[in-house]
């Protein structure tokens, strides 16, 4: 069972939004490669304080990184920016 399936509706999504809010400005910075952007975003997620959430006592640094990858899969974060 996933954490999102064992907590009240919206709890996991709220955690995702908190992580997104904490890393979105980092993601917007200029980086020489998508890999460098991804590493910076993951480091920001690992180190950021999270707000109150039922899952806060259970979320580990690796979970925060996983949430970033989920956000990228949902096209909310982008590792490789298109050239303009």
N, C-alpha and C positions, 0 to 999 in steps of 0.2 A: 504494500500500500504506500503510495506517495504521500508526502507531508500535506500536499494540497488537498488530498482526498480525505484527510482525517481531522481537518479543522473547519470552523465555520466558513461558509461561502464568502469569498472575497479576501480572506486572510492571506493566502499565498500571493494573490494578485497585488495586494497592498505591499507586501514585501518586495515583489518585483518592481513596483513603482518607486519604492524607496531606493532600491539599488540603482534603478535607472536615473533618478534625480541626482544621485551622488556621483555618477560616472559620465553623464551625458556631456558635460562641459569638457572633460578630458578627451572624450571621443571626438569632439569637434576641433581639437587642436591639430596643427600640422605635424605630420610624422613622415619620415622618409619612406617607410614601408607599412603595409597593413599589419605585418607581424609586430612592428614596434608600437603601432596604435593598440593592438590587442593586448600586448604585455602591459602597457601603461594603464589601460582601462581595468584589466584584471588586478593590477596592483592597487589601483584606487578603490576598487570594490573590496579587496581584502582588508584595507586599512581604514575604511570609512566607518564612522559610528552609525548605527542603525537606530531608528526611532522605535517607539513602543510597538511591539507586535507579539502575538502569542508564540510565534516561532523563534523569537530572539534568543532564547536560552538553548535552542537546538541547532541554530545556524552556525556552521563552521566556515572558516575561510574558503575551503574548497567548494562549499555550497554556494557562496557568493559568486565565485568564478563560474560555476555552473549556471547560475541565474543570468550572468552576462551572455553566455553562449545561447541560452534560451531566448534572450532578448534579441540577439543577432539572428537567430532562426526565425523570429517573428518580424524581422526587418525594422526593429526599433533601434538597434545598434548596427553599425557597419564597420567592418574591419578594413576592407579595401575600398577606398573612395574612388569613384569614377574620375578619370582625367577630364579636365574641362578645357 
